[in-house]
Amino acid sequence: MQDWTTTMPAREEASAMAELGRDPASRKRFLKMMGGAGAATAFATFLAACGGDSGSGGQSSAGGGGPGAGDSPARPAGGAAATREENPDPRDGTTDLDIVKYALKLEQLEAAFYVGVVDSGLFRGAELDMIERFGEQEREHRETLESTVEMLGGDIPSAPRTKFPLESATSVLSLAAELENAGAAAYLGQANRIRDKELLAAALSIHSVEARHAAALNALAGLPPEPQGSFAVPAPMEAVLTSVQRFIVS
């Protein structure tokens, strides 16, 4: 995975998502950094799910996401923007370091989960190969976020002690899908709080991998690959932390 922590500039005061939504030139540079046309599509989807900046008349202030786009499309009816509470002003409360530590806690949990699943002996063949690959990717996410915490001047929190119910292959696949869906929704829920554009790029990159994991696991668990339809629904920090608390040993 690309090292997103080596060139990250000082934290900005405005939300990175808000700046990218209203400034086509800044968005073009961001998308070039993210990888061009494919990144444009991913960013447009990400921005639609987050709802963009609030504007008058129910419009998003964001452009369509292409490198040169400057129009302001309407928010997608029935998408996340219609159902979620707006995050508070990013200058109030949650900092980039808080968000990175939150994401790190989730990645610590996911990495520990996959280690436990591999050690459980419940899987063989292609399914075991997939689980090992997902676990390695979560470990890379964890290490990247640990480096980012240090670069932002924070102390790396100790990984929590965990206990997962690893009783059968069927129940484990369902739990894996639950954790990956929660991870994808968690990154989406913080997108319009992040101030630093390189940190936003890292969150977008990790979110897309979490979403692919979730889709693959949903299919194996007999769930719809896209259970929320055309637009993923972000999850607030408190809800995600509450949902995973049952796996943490006090």
C-alpha positions, 0 to 999 in steps of 0.5 A: 500500500502506498505510504500516505504519511511521508509528505502530509502537509500541516493540518488545514483549518477547512474541511478537505472535502469542502475545499475539494467540492467547491474548488475545481482546480484543487479537486483536479490536483487531488484527483491527479494525486489519487490516480486520474480517471478511476479516482474521479469516479471513486471521489464522485461516489464518495462525495455523493455518499457524504452529501457534500457541503450543505447549500441552498435549495438542497444542492451540493456545492460539489462538482461532479468529481471529474478533474475539470468538473465545475457544475453543482449537481443535486444531491442524490435522492434517497442517498446518504445525504437524505438520511444522515445527520450532518457532521459538525463544523470540522473546526469544532471538536474532532481533529484529524488526529482523533479521526486517525486514532479512531480509524486505527482502533477499528483496524486493530480490531479487524487485524486481530479478528482475521488472525483469530479466523486464520488460527481457528482452522474453520476455513480451507482452500480459496476461502482461507486464501481470501481471509489471509489476504484480507487480514494482511491488508488490514494489517497494512492499514493498521501500520499506515495509521500508526505511522500517521498518528506518530507523524501528527504528534500523537502516541500510538494507542495500545491494541485492545484485547479482543474476543470474537465468537469463532464458532462456525464458518457460517457465523464467522463469515457473517461477522466478517461481513458485519465488521467490514461493512462497519469499517467502510461506513466508519471511514465514510462517516468521517470524510467531511470532517478531515482537514488534510487532503492527503489524509482524505486521500488515504481515507478514500483509499482505505474505504474503497478496500473495506467496501470491496472486502464487505462486498465479497464477504456479503456474497459469501454470507448470502447477503446482498453485495450492496445492501444499502443500494446505490449510495452507501450510508455513513456511520457516526463514530459513536455508533460504530464504537458502540457496535464493536465494543462487545468484541473488546475485553475489559 
